[in-house]
Amino acid sequence: MTHLVWFRNDLRCADNPALWHACSQTAEPVIAVVYDCTQQWQKHGLGPRRIAFMRNAMLALQQQLQALNIPLLIIPAGDFAGSLNSLQRLIVQLDIRSVSFNIEYEVNERHRDIEFSRWCRRQQVAVHKFHDQCVVPPGEVLTQQDQPFKVFTPFKRAWFNRSDAFYHAPLPRPHARAPQAELQQLATALVQPAPLTAEPDPLWPADEDHAHQCLQHFATEHMSRYQTQRDFPALDTTSRLSPYLAIGLLSPRQCLHTALLLNDGLQTGGKPGIDTWINELVWREFYRHLLVAFPDLCKHKAFRPETEAVPWRTHAENFAAWCEGKTGYPIVDAAQRQLREQGWMHNRLRMISAMFLTKHLLIDWRKGEAFFNYWLMDADLASNNGGWQWSASTGADGAPYFRIFNPTSQSQKFDPQGEFIGRYVPELLPLTAKNRHEPDSFQRRQCHYPEAIVEHKFARQRALNAFKNSLNLSPVMADSGESSNE
């Protein structure tokens, strides 16, 4: 009996439950398949750089599996419907009796997998499904009333209480199998996939070994100081592992395991820097649990339905200025330019930039979410949606609508020497560090840098009024400044 492994956003050999299960059953042949669903990814708003990243990861995975004597077919399918049709034909033609895959949580992907599982039951093909995107599977962290948590802090406490029941050391790579040349020749003859090509991205090598090197470098050089250094974008001391987690070149369990080895086995109550980074892994899990519990999040709906009444502005010029990094707020512009140049943005800057769009410009968070999704190498629906709705005060957050960052004070606090601003807004380099945060009109003209497109005090009050009036709320704490519960 031949076993089939269906790869999706889990493009690795180590700690891959679906691959491990298929390889550990017997000495029988194992074949793997992954689909290039470019049209589907484009419908989901992914940009060309992110799509090329996935393609390069597929090609790297093909080489990794070849060393294990497991053929990987990379098949162009266009969209999910095309991938299902192709997969069903492949199963029939190769007389596959067992299929393994790791679960995806988004609505379209879940519907695809339900349809596939039903077809397999009719064909008497065994299906083995595994959770690999979360340490604790969605649905396993609930309130005392068996309801999903809607706020992070109580979720985190419950997650720590439940995690021991699910956590185990990462699975190793399977051992190499006996050569399967005949099976590969037969599969290739049946499918005849077009050769996959993609230009390598020098900034983001898309292979499993590089992802592990990045994890180990962060663990040894920066993890212990993560708590004190994570908010300063000029230091470049965050992990930058999110792109590798997003397409499954790393698993969250591998990340947690690495942290636990350095933290005396403690998930909390250990070294402050490592505790803080583990906390970020739990944030990632929180957003995935929400996506499963509240599938409307996949349909461009606000987590808090009452916030759909907020009168978002439609202002093409303001939105274009934000997209291009020409708002006149140096820290916002530096963040946007980093995104377009690197395909990545520092997390502190993501909050500043998202809150500027939604609160200062009062532009719908969905437009910003889509822009980030297009440009980010770590584009990921759960985390991107969760972060944007947190910033827009429409999401799962204990703090109400009056959290509004002042981008200038954020800049002064987290880029005190203006080093990051100078790196991405080089026209301001002639200015002193102090003046880079908020140049006056003369300095802006000298540096050919635009005036601010909106004044902070005015924009803040406009946002407060818009939320208060649309939600029929009293102006409690409306003058409380930058209330924050980060």
C-alpha positions as CSV (number, residue, x, y, z in Angstrom):
1,M,0.0,0.0,0.0
2,T,1.3,3.4,-1.0
3,H,1.0,6.3,1.5
4,L,0.5,9.8,0.2
5,V,1.5,13.0,2.2
6,W,-0.2,16.2,1.1
7,F,1.9,19.2,1.9
8,R,0.4,22.6,2.3
9,N,1.7,25.3,4.7
10,D,4.0,22.8,6.4
11,L,7.0,22.8,4.0
12,R,9.5,21.0,6.2
13,C,10.7,17.5,7.0
14,A,11.4,17.9,10.7
15,D,8.5,18.0,13.2
16,N,6.0,17.3,10.5
17,P,3.3,15.1,12.0
18,A,1.7,14.1,8.7
19,L,5.1,13.1,7.2
20,W,6.2,11.3,10.3
21,H,3.0,9.3,10.5
22,A,3.2,8.2,6.9
23,C,6.8,7.2,7.3
24,S,6.5,5.4,10.6
25,Q,3.6,3.1,9.6
26,T,5.5,0.5,7.6
27,A,8.3,0.1,5.1
28,E,5.7,0.6,2.3
29,P,6.2,3.3,-0.3
30,V,5.6,7.0,0.6
31,I,5.0,9.7,-2.0
32,A,4.3,13.4,-1.4
33,V,2.4,16.1,-3.3
34,V,2.2,19.9,-3.0
35,Y,0.1,22.2,-5.2
36,D,1.1,25.5,-6.7
37,C,-2.3,27.3,-6.3
38,T,-1.1,30.7,-7.6
39,Q,-4.6,31.9,-8.7
40,Q,-6.0,31.0,-5.3
41,W,-3.2,32.8,-3.5
42,Q,-3.7,35.8,-5.6
43,K,-7.4,35.7,-4.8
44,H,-6.4,35.7,-1.1
45,G,-4.4,38.8,-1.8
46,L,-0.8,37.5,-1.6
47,G,1.8,39.4,-3.4
48,P,4.4,38.1,-6.0
49,R,7.3,38.1,-3.5
50,R,5.4,36.0,-1.0
51,I,4.3,33.6,-3.7
52,A,7.9,33.2,-5.0
53,F,8.9,32.5,-1.4
54,M,6.5,29.6,-1.2
55,R,7.6,28.3,-4.5
56,N,11.3,28.4,-3.5
57,A,10.3,26.5,-0.3
58,M,8.6,23.8,-2.3
59,L,11.7,23.3,-4.5
60,A,13.9,23.1,-1.3
61,L,11.4,20.6,0.2
62,Q,11.6,18.5,-2.9
63,Q,15.4,18.3,-2.5
64,Q,15.1,17.5,1.2
65,L,12.6,14.7,0.5
66,Q,14.7,13.3,-2.4
67,A,17.5,12.7,0.2
68,L,14.9,10.6,2.1
69,N,13.9,8.7,-1.1
70,I,10.5,10.3,-1.0
71,P,9.4,11.7,-4.3
72,L,7.6,15.1,-4.1
73,L,5.3,16.1,-7.0
74,I,4.9,19.9,-7.3
75,I,1.8,20.3,-9.4
76,P,0.3,23.6,-10.7
77,A,-3.4,23.6,-9.9
78,G,-4.5,27.2,-10.2
79,D,-7.0,27.1,-7.3
80,F,-8.2,24.8,-4.5
81,A,-10.8,23.2,-6.8
82,G,-8.1,22.4,-9.3
83,S,-5.9,20.9,-6.5
84,L,-8.8,18.7,-5.3
85,N,-9.5,17.4,-8.8
86,S,-5.8,16.6,-9.4
87,L,-5.4,15.0,-6.0
88,Q,-8.4,12.7,-6.5
89,R,-7.1,11.6,-9.9
90,L,-3.6,10.9,-8.4
91,I,-5.1,8.8,-5.6
92,V,-7.1,6.7,-8.1
93,Q,-4.3,6.3,-10.6
94,L,-1.7,5.3,-8.0
95,D,-4.1,3.2,-5.9
96,I,-3.4,5.3,-2.8
97,R,-5.1,3.8,0.3
98,S,-3.8,6.3,2.9
99,V,-3.4,10.1,2.9
100,S,-1.9,12.2,5.7
101,F,-2.0,16.0,6.0
102,N,-1.7,18.7,8.5
103,I,-4.8,20.8,9.3
104,E,-5.3,24.4,8.0
105,Y,-7.7,26.7,9.9
106,E,-9.0,29.2,7.4
107,V,-12.5,28.8,6.1
108,N,-11.8,28.1,2.4
109,E,-9.1,25.6,3.4
110,R,-11.4,23.9,5.9
111,H,-14.2,23.6,3.3
112,R,-11.7,22.1,0.8
113,D,-10.5,19.5,3.4
114,I,-14.1,18.6,4.4
115,E,-15.0,17.9,0.8
116,F,-11.8,15.9,0.3
117,S,-12.3,13.8,3.4
118,R,-15.9,13.0,2.3
119,W,-14.6,11.9,-1.1
120,C,-12.0,9.7,0.6
121,R,-14.6,8.0,2.8
122,R,-16.5,7.1,-0.3
123,Q,-13.4,5.7,-1.9
124,Q,-12.4,3.9,1.3
125,V,-9.2,5.8,1.5
126,A,-7.9,6.4,5.0
127,V,-7.4,10.0,6.0
128,H,-5.0,11.0,8.8
129,K,-5.1,14.7,10.0
130,F,-2.8,16.4,12.4
131,H,-2.5,19.7,14.1
132,D,0.9,21.4,13.5
133,Q,0.2,25.1,13.4
134,C,-0.5,25.3,17.2
135,V,1.1,23.6,20.2
136,V,-2.4,23.4,21.7
137,P,-5.1,22.7,19.1
138,P,-7.9,25.1,18.6
139,G,-10.9,24.3,20.8
140,E,-8.8,22.9,23.6
141,V,-8.5,26.2,25.5
142,L,-11.9,27.3,26.8
143,T,-13.5,29.2,29.6
144,Q,-15.2,27.5,32.5
145,Q,-18.4,27.8,30.5
146,D,-16.8,25.9,27.6
147,Q,-16.7,29.1,25.5
148,P,-13.7,30.4,23.5
149,F,-11.7,33.2,25.1
150,K,-12.1,36.7,23.6
151,V,-9.3,38.4,25.5
152,F,-5.7,37.4,25.5
153,T,-4.6,37.5,29.1
154,P,-7.1,34.9,30.4
155,F,-6.5,32.8,27.3
156,K,-2.8,32.8,28.1
157,R,-3.3,31.6,31.6
158,A,-5.6,28.8,30.4
159,W,-3.1,28.0,27.6
160,F,-0.3,27.5,30.1
161,N,-2.6,25.2,32.1
162,R,-3.4,23.1,29.1
163,S,-0.2,23.1,27.2
164,D,1.5,20.3,29.2
165,A,-1.2,17.9,28.0
166,F,-0.3,18.5,24.3
167,Y,3.4,19.6,24.3
168,H,6.1,17.1,23.4
169,A,9.5,17.4,22.0
170,P,9.6,18.1,18.2
171,L,9.6,15.0,15.9
172,P,12.9,14.4,14.1
173,R,13.1,14.0,10.4
174,P,12.1,10.5,9.2
175,H,14.8,8.1,8.2
176,A,15.6,7.6,4.6
177,R,13.5,5.0,2.9
178,A,14.3,2.4,0.3
179,P,14.7,3.9,-3.2
180,Q,11.3,4.3,-4.9
181,A,12.4,5.0,-8.5
182,E,9.5,3.0,-10.1
183,L,6.9,4.8,-8.0
184,Q,8.4,8.2,-8.9
185,Q,8.6,7.4,-12.6
186,L,5.0,6.2,-12.6
187,A,3.7,9.3,-10.7
188,T,5.7,11.7,-12.9
189,A,4.4,10.0,-16.1
190,L,0.8,10.3,-14.8
191,V,1.0,13.9,-13.7
192,Q,3.7,15.4,-16.0
193,P,3.8,18.7,-13.9
194,A,5.3,21.7,-15.5
195,P,8.8,22.6,-14.0
196,L,8.4,25.1,-11.2
197,T,10.7,28.1,-11.2
198,A,11.1,31.1,-8.9
199,E,13.9,33.7,-8.4
200,P,15.6,33.2,-5.0
201,D,15.2,36.0,-2.6
202,P,18.6,36.9,-1.1
203,L,16.9,38.4,2.0
204,W,14.7,35.4,2.7
205,P,16.3,32.1,1.7
206,A,13.4,29.6,1.6
207,D,14.7,26.4,3.0
208,E,14.3,24.5,6.3
209,D,18.0,24.5,7.2
210,H,18.2,28.3,7.0
211,A,15.1,28.7,9.1
212,H,16.7,26.5,11.8
213,Q,19.9,28.6,11.6
214,C,17.9,31.8,12.1
215,L,16.1,30.2,15.2
216,Q,19.4,29.2,16.7
217,H,21.0,32.5,16.1
218,F,18.2,34.3,17.7
219,A,18.2,31.9,20.7
220,T,21.9,32.3,21.4
221,E,22.3,36.0,20.6
222,H,19.0,37.8,21.4
223,M,16.4,35.8,23.1
224,S,17.6,36.5,26.6
225,R,17.4,40.2,26.0
226,Y,14.1,40.1,24.0
227,Q,12.1,41.8,26.8
228,T,14.3,44.9,26.9
229,Q,15.2,45.2,23.2
230,R,12.1,44.0,21.2
231,D,10.5,47.4,20.8
232,F,13.5,49.2,19.3
233,P,13.5,48.7,15.5
234,A,17.0,50.1,14.9
235,L,18.5,47.3,17.0
236,D,17.2,44.5,14.7
237,T,17.1,42.1,17.6
238,T,13.7,40.4,17.1
239,S,13.6,36.8,15.7
240,R,12.4,37.5,12.2
241,L,11.1,34.0,12.2
242,S,7.5,34.9,11.2
243,P,7.9,34.2,7.5
244,Y,9.3,30.7,8.2
245,L,6.4,30.0,10.6
246,A,3.9,31.3,8.1
247,I,4.7,28.7,5.5
248,G,5.8,26.0,7.8
249,L,9.5,25.9,7.4
250,L,9.5,26.0,11.2
251,S,6.9,24.7,13.6
252,P,5.7,26.6,16.7
253,R,6.7,23.5,18.7
254,Q,10.3,23.8,17.5
255,C,10.3,27.4,18.6
256,L,8.9,26.6,22.0
257,H,11.2,23.7,22.5
258,T,14.2,25.9,21.8
259,A,13.0,28.5,24.3
260,L,12.3,25.9,27.0
261,L,15.9,24.5,26.7
262,L,17.2,28.0,27.6
263,N,14.5,28.7,30.2
264,D,15.1,25.8,32.6
265,G,12.0,24.0,31.1
266,L,9.7,26.8,32.2
267,Q,7.0,28.2,29.9
268,T,6.5,31.1,32.3
269,G,8.3,32.3,35.4
270,G,11.7,31.9,34.0
271,K,14.1,34.4,32.4
272,P,12.2,37.6,31.5
273,G,13.4,37.8,28.0
274,I,12.6,34.2,27.1
275,D,9.3,34.4,29.0
276,T,8.4,37.5,26.8
277,W,9.2,35.6,23.6
278,I,7.2,32.6,24.6
279,N,4.3,35.1,25.3
280,E,4.5,36.1,21.6
281,L,4.2,32.5,20.6
282,V,1.0,32.3,22.7
283,W,-0.3,35.4,21.0
284,R,0.1,33.6,17.7
285,E,-1.8,30.7,19.0
286,F,-4.6,33.0,20.4
287,Y,-5.3,34.4,16.9
288,R,-5.5,30.9,15.4
289,H,-7.9,29.8,18.1
290,L,-10.0,32.8,17.4
291,L,-10.0,32.1,13.6
292,V,-11.5,28.7,14.3
293,A,-14.0,29.8,16.9
294,F,-15.2,32.8,14.9
295,P,-14.9,31.9,11.2
296,D,-16.4,35.3,10.2
297,L,-12.9,36.6,10.8
298,C,-12.1,34.9,7.5
299,K,-14.8,36.9,5.8
300,H,-13.6,40.5,6.4
301,K,-15.9,40.9,9.4
302,A,-15.1,42.8,12.6
303,F,-14.6,40.6,15.7
304,R,-16.8,43.1,17.6
305,P,-19.9,43.4,15.4
306,E,-20.9,46.8,16.9
307,T,-17.8,48.4,15.4
308,E,-19.1,47.8,11.9
309,A,-21.0,51.1,12.5
310,V,-17.8,53.1,12.7
311,P,-17.9,55.6,9.8
312,W,-14.6,54.9,8.1
313,R,-13.4,57.6,5.7
314,T,-12.8,56.9,2.1
315,H,-9.8,59.1,1.2
316,A,-7.7,57.8,-1.7
317,E,-5.0,60.5,-1.3
318,N,-4.5,59.8,2.4
319,F,-4.4,56.1,1.8
320,A,-1.9,56.4,-1.0
321,A,0.3,58.6,1.2
322,W,0.3,56.0,3.9
323,C,1.0,53.2,1.4
324,E,3.9,55.0,-0.1
325,G,5.5,56.2,3.2
326,K,4.7,59.9,2.6
327,T,2.5,60.8,5.5
328,G,4.8,63.4,7.0
329,Y,5.2,61.3,10.2
330,P,8.7,60.0,9.9
331,I,8.3,56.8,12.0
332,V,5.2,55.8,10.0
333,D,6.9,56.5,6.7
334,A,10.0,54.6,7.8
335,A,7.8,51.6,8.7
336,Q,6.0,51.6,5.4
337,R,9.2,51.9,3.4
338,Q,10.7,49.0,5.4
339,L,7.7,46.9,4.5
340,R,8.0,47.6,0.8
341,E,11.8,47.1,0.8
342,Q,12.1,44.1,3.0
343,G,8.7,42.4,2.9
344,W,8.7,42.6,6.6
345,M,8.0,45.2,9.4
346,H,9.1,45.4,13.0
347,N,6.1,44.5,15.3
348,R,6.2,47.8,17.2
349,L,6.0,49.6,13.9
350,R,3.1,47.4,12.8
351,M,1.1,48.7,15.7
352,I,2.2,52.3,15.1
353,S,1.4,52.2,11.4
354,A,-1.9,50.3,11.7
355,M,-3.1,52.6,14.4
356,F,-2.1,55.7,12.3
357,L,-4.2,54.4,9.4
358,T,-7.2,53.5,11.5
359,K,-7.2,56.2,14.1
360,H,-5.4,59.2,12.6
361,L,-6.7,58.8,9.1
362,L,-9.9,56.9,10.1
363,I,-9.5,54.5,7.2
364,D,-11.0,51.1,7.4
365,W,-8.7,48.5,8.9
366,R,-9.5,46.1,6.1
367,K,-7.7,48.3,3.6
368,G,-4.6,48.2,5.7
369,E,-4.9,44.5,6.4
370,A,-5.0,43.8,2.6
371,F,-2.0,46.1,2.0
372,F,0.1,44.3,4.6
373,N,-1.1,40.9,3.3
374,Y,0.1,41.8,-0.2
375,W,3.6,43.0,0.9
376,L,4.5,40.8,3.9
377,M,6.6,37.8,3.6
378,D,5.0,36.5,6.8
379,A,1.5,37.1,5.4
380,D,-0.8,35.1,7.6
381,L,-4.5,35.6,7.9
382,A,-4.8,34.9,11.7
383,S,-2.0,37.0,12.9
384,N,-2.4,39.8,10.3
385,N,-6.2,40.1,11.0
386,G,-5.7,39.9,14.7
387,G,-3.1,42.6,14.7
388,W,-5.1,45.0,12.6
389,Q,-8.3,44.5,14.5
390,W,-6.3,45.0,17.8
391,S,-5.0,48.3,16.5
392,A,-8.4,49.4,15.1
393,S,-10.2,48.6,18.3
394,T,-12.6,46.3,16.5
395,G,-11.0,43.1,17.7
396,A,-10.3,40.8,20.6
397,D,-8.9,43.3,23.1
398,G,-9.6,44.3,26.7
399,A,-8.8,47.9,26.1
400,P,-11.6,50.1,24.5
401,Y,-11.5,52.4,21.5
402,F,-9.6,55.3,23.1
403,R,-6.2,53.6,22.7
404,I,-4.6,55.9,20.2
405,F,-0.8,56.1,19.8
406,N,0.9,59.4,19.3
407,P,3.3,58.4,16.5
408,T,5.8,61.2,17.4
409,S,6.1,60.2,21.0
410,Q,6.3,56.5,20.0
411,S,9.1,57.5,17.7
412,Q,10.9,59.4,20.4
413,K,10.6,56.6,22.8
414,F,11.5,53.6,20.6
415,D,13.9,55.2,18.1
416,P,15.5,57.9,20.4
417,Q,18.5,58.6,18.1
418,G,16.4,58.6,14.9
419,E,18.6,55.8,13.6
420,F,15.8,53.8,12.1
421,I,14.2,56.8,10.6
422,G,17.5,57.8,9.0
423,R,17.8,54.4,7.6
424,Y,14.5,54.4,5.7
425,V,13.8,58.1,5.4
426,P,17.3,59.1,4.3
427,E,16.1,62.6,3.3
428,L,16.0,63.4,7.0
429,L,19.6,62.3,7.7
430,P,20.9,65.9,7.7
431,L,18.7,66.7,10.7
432,T,19.7,66.0,14.3
433,A,18.3,62.9,16.0
434,K,15.9,65.1,17.9
435,N,14.5,66.9,14.8
436,R,14.1,63.7,12.8
437,H,11.0,62.8,14.9
438,E,9.1,66.0,14.1
439,P,10.8,68.3,11.6
440,D,9.5,71.9,11.5
441,S,8.2,73.4,8.2
442,F,11.6,74.9,7.3
443,Q,13.4,71.6,7.8
444,R,10.8,69.7,5.8
445,R,11.3,72.1,2.9
446,Q,15.1,71.8,3.1
447,C,14.9,68.0,3.2
448,H,12.1,67.8,0.5
449,Y,10.0,66.0,3.1
450,P,6.2,66.5,3.1
451,E,4.1,68.2,5.8
452,A,2.1,65.9,8.1
453,I,-1.1,65.0,6.3
454,V,-3.1,65.4,9.6
455,E,-2.5,67.0,12.9
456,H,-2.3,64.5,15.8
457,K,-4.6,66.3,18.3
458,F,-7.3,66.9,15.7
459,A,-7.1,63.3,14.3
460,R,-7.2,61.8,17.8
461,Q,-10.4,63.7,18.7
462,R,-12.0,62.9,15.4
463,A,-11.4,59.2,16.0
464,L,-12.7,59.4,19.6
465,N,-15.9,61.1,18.3
466,A,-16.4,58.6,15.5
467,F,-16.2,55.6,17.8
468,K,-18.1,57.2,20.6
469,N,-21.0,58.4,18.4
470,S,-21.3,55.2,16.3
471,L,-21.2,52.9,19.3
472,N,-23.4,55.2,21.5
473,L,-20.8,55.3,24.2
474,S,-20.1,57.9,26.8
475,P,-16.9,59.8,26.5
476,V,-15.4,58.1,29.6
477,M,-11.6,58.5,29.6
478,A,-11.8,60.3,26.3
479,D,-8.9,62.5,27.4
480,S,-6.9,59.7,28.9
481,G,-4.1,60.0,26.4
482,E,-2.4,56.9,25.1
483,S,-4.0,54.3,27.3
484,S,-2.3,51.0,26.4
485,N,-2.6,47.4,27.3
486,E,0.1,45.9,25.0
